[in-house]
Structure formats: C-alpha cells, structure tokens
Amino acid sequence: AMAEYMIVDDPRHLVPIGGLDPVKTVSLTDAGLTPYHAIKRSLPKLVPGATAVVIGTGGLGHVAIQLLRAMTAARVIALDVTEEKLDLARAVGAH
C-alpha cells in the first residue's frame, strides 16, 4: 500500500472515487474495511434493540463506531481507558 503505482490485472478491480482526494482517503482502505467486514458478517444480529460493543476507540474503533451507526439500528457502546478517546467515541455516536 506504500507504492506510488500498481499493476492491476483487470479494470473491474478499479473503483471510481469521484471527487475524493486519494491522499486524504487512502487510510479508509484499511481502517475502514477492517471493521466493515466484521460488521457486515454480524448485520443479521445488529437489529433494533441489539447492542454492539467496540473495545478500543483508536484508529479502527472510531471508524467501527461510525460504520455501526450508519449501517445498523443497534445501540453502540464504546470502551477505552482514556477519556480523550471516549470523547471521540461519543462525538461519533457511541454511548
């Protein structure tokens, strides 16, 4: 992921990004997809009235909270040891 250029074997693997700045959004390919895959697998269980717990609200955790809020009706609870990270978690929608 640190390469300036990459060979792609089929144009179907390229995704149009519209007006997004690739330099500013590149971290979403990792930090976004990691929690997305976990949430996607759990979607059938994340129904209204369900609770999702995010342990750690660092680089992946705060993205997970945002994805949970956007993709599910579950209540999202964040756990962390620092008040600063908990403030961020609350700011992006966790309880």
Secondary structure by P-SEA (a helix, b strand, c coil): ccccbbbbccccccccccccccccccccccccaaaaaaaaaacccccccbbbbbccccaaaaaaaaaaaacccbbbbbbbccaaaaaaaaaaccc
